[in-house]
Amino acid sequence: MTQGNGISGGEQVARQQNEQLRSARKLLNRTQEEMASDLTTFAEQLHAEGVLGERIGVSPRQYRKWEGPLPAFPRPPTRIVLEKFFGVPLGELGFVRGASTGDRQRRDPEETAGGVADRVRLDEREGSQDVPHATTTAVAPPEAGDPTNRRSLVALVGGAALSALVSADSVEAIRAYTSRTAATDVTNASVEELELAVHQLGATYPAHSPSELWSITGRHRERAAQLLETRHTLLQGRQLAHQAGMLSVVLAWLAHDLGRADLVGPLCDDAWEHGHQADSPEVCAWAEDVRCTDAFYSGRPLDALTAATRGLAVAPRNGNAVVRLSAQLARAQARLGNKEAFAETARRAHGYREHIPLHGAGLWSVDAVRIYSYDASSYGWLGEHHRARHAAEHAIELYEAAPEPNKAPTRLAIARLDLALSQAALGDPDAALVVAHQALDGDRIVQSIHDRARQLGKSLVSAYPALPSVRDFGEEIRALTT
């Protein structure tokens, strides 16, 4: 229905609301009920600090009245809360001095001492007294808020900091936001030292014993943890989390090589979480690569398949991890006896060969020789022993011809043991024993070599139990792995 002056009733009510206070609340994206709660919390803080001599609170009903037409100035304690919270005088929040003609000292029964939790409530009759030119008291209607669970303003910026949003003189406050964001006790050099450590540990990994690297890597990982506990910028936090995750990947590889399978899973979990926090899927992918390898040698092919699949789901499409995990997925399918799935995934892995170098060394490298050596293991698990022997011989030839910086002693030993397994399966135990001893004569004998050697020993004893040389080899393996 339209009034005589042509303004609708809805428009008239809207013009009667306290738009200044309402706008300040909208800047904070708070409902009226949430704002009442925020003011009450802030009042408690002021009381605890000795700024207020009494405890007060704001009910949702009272706050809605303040967003109504021409709200009167509240009592002095409430005025302090509002002005400190919003950082501006009450007049700039739409409150009208002298609008109330009632007894300002009248107190609601809820304001007396001894109430619930000794809380004093603001007089809900404030602002409801006679107002010039108004025949009734209009109360701002309650509004539905954003369903998102938001923190209160006090928890975010503190009451006084709101002045940067509602005051014209806000340059210093805005600069303070910038200063807090850039504040750090971590030097860029500290972050760069961790990055260099990750690179060096990965690049020189095959040249050192796992026991030697364990303590070195552990110290770097602890340093990363200390820096994450130190005040740092958001950017530094992501960088530190990335390096911490990569160091946990290195530790997971070391745990695998040292036979500490109980540590591999937790270290991979730690690497994954830090990669997630750093928004670095590459770290997560590398964590699944080592988890996959450890599952293979621990006799858990389903876990290996799961790790490879999970890693591929997050690995950057243009990174090294996706190549490694594609090859891992292929041999996981082979280990489970899935010939068709192996053929498809192996074809995909071999598709990378023309885009990667023939040789590569270190934890973060990819190379074509690795794919050939994975084929040797895969064909053996599928019972295709002629193809397994051919793939192993090809891989061994390439490994032995690799230049010194790209030597991969562990993978060379595994390829030799895969060759020995195929030779044993094809009826040549003597040749298998010769190659097996070559594999076990290396300088870097780690847990995966022990595991594959045990597998060879069982196969030989099962197929050739009467051969003395086979029995002797079985004793050697038991002595080596105990």
Helices and strands as residue ranges (DSSP letters): H 9-16, H 19-27, H 32-48, H 60-66, H 76-86, G 90-93, G 109-111, G 116-118, H 153-156, G 160-162, H 163-166, H 171-182, H 188-203, G 205-207, H 210-229, H 234-257, H 261-277, H 281-297, H 301-314, H 320-335, H 339-350, G 353-355, H 368-381, H 385-400, G 404-406, H 409-425, H 429-440, H 447-463, H 468-480
